């Protein structure tokens, strides 16, 4: 598994290299300008030693990281080295992965997502509106538990410019307890019956295969699985329906996920888990082009970790799949700016805009109208000659 590592400063690079046990003379500071760093994880000790020798023999610079718990190879070279590497006839699985990760990372194109007879295109950032039909969600629990109120809010978000509506009937906030699948379906059914005819894609936020199965028959078109396709039964449902799925990274379970926030290498560990998740889904019949990946802000991560994920979000583009970012009204925003969940709109919008600038394709939000307007301005600033108004 190869990933592109973008350092924000020389100090940032040195801190990581020291942690990995690399010599500080690894790359001369002046020569570092314009280089591309790639880290190859999930590799055996013998394979790592062979890759280091191969890269150095070809004119790149590579070191084996000796302090990491699992073998890592850190490669640093000018872009033209990787271009030559892609054209060499003696490529192996590792050099192929390196070239593919760089191509994905640098690409401005994100593959569209097949959806029924059409597709979801990512030529602009998409807004996924949150509709919780739960009594205990952290931000809006109970507000839309009544089916008529939920349908009214659904239609409001459509009018505000949402591209997708994500309906959830089980709270997965930190410390929450699971509900029965029967209870989850009883909350979803009356809402889906009234909105299924909508032209907007409906995502179902569930960890349960039987709920996903029923919801897809009732008008749902996307499954948003916060458990990251751990359940083989869920994988079977997705594979049989060949519907899009959002697979999210979560450490542990909602009830206990904030109890152990340790990672050996935060971005590396999440990247590796998402890569394994994607490969496992493919091996069990889910087509790769059906998968959206979500690094899981707030799910087994603390404030500083959430900030690092957003800061380095673009690194996940190396996986070659559309990326979803869900920061809306979460606790880390309150920890920085203060205020309860409903007072975190401005912080939520700031994190969504930065996330999009760093490679997010979909942002999952409570405040649809405000986010849509903010992203239109951001898009106009970032994209010359494009005027989304």
N, C-alpha and C positions, 0 to 999 in steps of 0.2 A: 504494500500500500504506500503510494507516494503522495506527498502533499507539498505544495508550495508554501514557503514561510516568508512572510513579508515583515521585516523589522522596521519599526517606526523611528529608531535612533540607533546610534552606535552603542549607547549604554544598554539598550534593549537587547542587542545582539550579544554583547559581552556577558550580560547576566545569564542568558540562556546557555551560551557556550561554557561558562564556568559550571553551571548546573549539570551539563552533560559531560564535563571532564575534558573539554577540548583545550588545547593550548591557546593562549591569547594572541599568539602570533599566527593563528590559523589563516587569517586573511588580513593583509595589510589594509589599514583604514582607507587609504587613498584608492586602493584597487577595488575596494568593496563597491564603489559607486557604479551603478548600472548593472550590478550582478544579480543573478537570480539564485535564491537558495531553495533547495529541495531537500526534504527529509524523507527517508525511506524507513518505514516502521514495519513491524510484523514480518521480520526476516530472521533466519537462524544466524548463529554466530559465524558459521562457515560461509554462508551465503553473503553475509555482511562483509567479511574479509575479502571475498572474491569480488564483490561490487566495488569496494574501495580500490583494489588493485586495478580493476578494469577501467574505472573512471580516471584514475591518475595516469594510466598508460595512454589514454586517449586525449590527454591534455587538460582535463578538468582538475579540480581540487576536491578531495573527499577524505573524510575522517570517520573512524568508528567512534561513536559516543560510548565511553567506558563507564560512566556513572549512571546511565539510565537502567531501569529495571529490566527492560527488554532491549534487545539490540536495535540500535538506530545508526543509520549512515547519514551524515550531513554533507551535502554536495553544494559547492558554490562555484559558479562559472558565469561568464558572459552569455547573453542570449544566443549568440552565434554558435557557441559550443553545443547547446541543446539542439539547435537546428541541424548541425552536422551529425549529432548523435541519432537523430530521427532518420537520417539517410544512410546510415552505416548498415552494411549487410549482416553484421554479426550481432544483431540485437537479441537480447534475452527477455524473459518476462519482466525483469526489474527495469531495464532501460525502456521497454515499451510502456510500463506504468508511469515512469518519470515523464516521458514525452507526452503521454495522454493527459496527465495531471496539469502540466504547464499549458497545454492547449486549452483545456477546460477553464483553467484559472484566467487566462488572458482573453478568452472569447467574450465578445459582447452579445453573442446570441445564446439564448436559452431555449432548449427544445420545447416545443409546445406540448400540451398535455391532452391526449385523446379523451374526448368526453362525448359519449353517445355517438351521434352522427356527425358531431363537429369536433371542436378542439378549444382549449383555453390557450390563448397566445400570450406571450410575455414580452411583447414589444413595449410595454409600459408596466409599472408596478401595479399589482392588483390588490384590492382591499377586500378582506374577508370580514364581514360583520358578525359579531358574537351575539347569539340568542340563547340565553340560559333559561331552561324551563325547570329550574331547581329551586328548592327552598333555602339552600345554604351555600351558593357560590360566593366567593370572597368579595366580589364587587357589587353584584346586583341580585343576589339570591332572593327569590320570592317575588321580585318585581314582575316577572313575566310567567309565573307559574300557572296563572289562569290562561286557558287556551286562547280565549278571545283577545286578551291583552298581548299575548305572544304573537298572534297573527297580526295585530295592529303594529307592533314593533317591527316585525318582519317587513311589512309593507313600507314602513317609514324608512328603514335602512335601504331598501331597494330604491326608493325615491331620492335618498341622499347620495346615491351613487355607488353602493356596494356592488362588487363583481360576483361575490359568493356570499351565501349566508351559512354560518356554521351553527347548527342546533345541537345543544348538549343537554342531557337529562340526568347526568350524574356529576356532582361536583368532584373535581380532582385537585382542589386547593390543598396546600400543605396541611397534614393532619386529618384530612377528611376520611370518612369511612365509606366503604362501597355500599351500593344499594343493590337490591335484587334485580335481575334482568327483567322480571315481570313489572316491577315498579318503574324502571327506566322506560320500558315500552309504553306503560300506561300514561306517562307524561308526554312522550313523543307522539303517540298515535293521533290524538285529537288535533294537534298542530299540523302534522304532516297531511292529514286529510284535507285541511283547508288551504294549504299552500303548495301542494304537489303540482298543481297546474301552472305554477309560476315558471317563466322562461329562464329565470336566474338559476344557476347551479346551486343545489342544496347539499351541504356537507353535514355528515352526522358524526358528532364527537362522541365516540364510544370505544370502550376496551373490550366489548363483549361480542362474540361472533354471532350469537342468536339475535341480538339487537341489530347488528349490522345487516344480517340477512333480511329481517323483517323490514327495516327502514329502506333498504334498496328496493324492495317490492312496493313500498308505499310512496316512492317518489324521490328518495335520496339518490344522489349521483356520485358522491365522493365520501369516503370514509376517512375520518381523522382519528387515528389511533395513537393516543398518548403513551401507550405501553410499548410502542415500537415493534409491533408484529411479533411479540414474544409467543403468542398463542397460535399453535398450528391450526386450530379450528378457524381462527380469524384469517390466516393466510389462505386456507382452503376456500373460504367465502369470497375473498378478494380475487383469487385466481379463477374461480368459476365464473364470477360476474365480469371479470376483466374491467373493473372500475378503477378510477384513480384512487390512490391512498396517500395520506400524509402520515409518514412514519416519524415519530418524535423520539428524541433521546430523553430518557428519564433514568435517574439512578435510584433503584429501589421501587417502592410503591408510594402513592400519594400520602398515606398515613405516616410513613416513616422516612420519606425521601430527604428531609432536611436535617436528619440526625447525623449523617455521615457525609460531609462535603469534601472529603479528601480525594484528590486526583494526583497521580504521579506526574502527569503532564496534561493539563486541562484540555487544550485544543487537540492535542495529539490523541488523548484517550477518547474524546467525543468523536473525532474524525474516524478513528479506528472502529469504534462501535457502530457508527453510521455505515461505514464501508462493509462491515460484516453483516449488518442488518440488510443492506441492499443485496449482497451476494446470496444470503440465505433466502430472501424473498424470491429472487430469480431462480434459485435451485428448486424451489417448490411451486413454480408455475406462474408467478406474478411477473409480467413483462416489465423490464427496467423502465420503459418510457411511461409507465403508469405511476411511478413513485415520485412524490415530493418529500424532501427531507427537512426536518425541523430540529435544530440543536437543543431545543427544550429550555428556554430561558425560565429560571425559577424552579425548575423541576430537578431538585438535587443539586442546586447551585446557590452560592451566597452572592451578596451584592457585588463584591470585587470580581468574582468569577463571571457574573452576568455582564459586567462592563467589558471584561476582556473578550468575551464571546462576541459582543456587538462590535467592538473595536477591530477584531480580527475575522469578522464574518466572511469576508471575501475568500478566505482560505478554504471554506467549505465548497466553494465553486469548483474546486479541483475534483470533486466527486461526480461532476457532470450532470447533476439533476437540479430542477427548480428548488429554490429554498424558501421556506416560510419562517417568518419571525413573529413571535408572539410576546410582546412586552406590555401590552395595554394594562394600565392601572396596577401593575405589579408592585410588590413591596419594595423592591430595590429603588424604584422611583421615589417612593415616600421616604426611604432612608436618606436619599440625596437632597430632595427638595421639600420634604415635609408634606403633611396633609394625608387625609384618609383616601380610600380608593377613588371616590368621586371628585377629589380635588387634584387628581394626578393627570388630568387631560393634557395640559401643556407638556409635561414631562413625557407622557406617552407619545405625543406627536413628535417631540424632539428625537426620541429613540427610534421611532418608525422612519423618520426622514434620514437619520444617520445610517440606519440599517439598510435602507434602499440604496443610499450612496455607496455602501460597502457590499452590495451584491444581493440583497434580499429581493425576491420576486413577488412574494405575497406578504402582506402584513395583516395580522389578525387583530381586530380592534373593537372596542366598545363604541367609541366616538367616531362614527362613520363620516358624517358631513365634514367635521373639522379636519379629519385625516385626508379625505379626498381633496379638499381645498389646499392643504399644505403640500401634498404630493404634486399637485398641478404646478404650484409655484416652483418647487424643487426641480421638477422635470423640465420646466421652461429654462431654469438657470443652467442645468447640467447639459441640456441637449441643444446645441446651436441650430437655429432655423426651425425648431419645433415649437409651436405655440398651441398648447392644449387648452385653448379658450376661444 
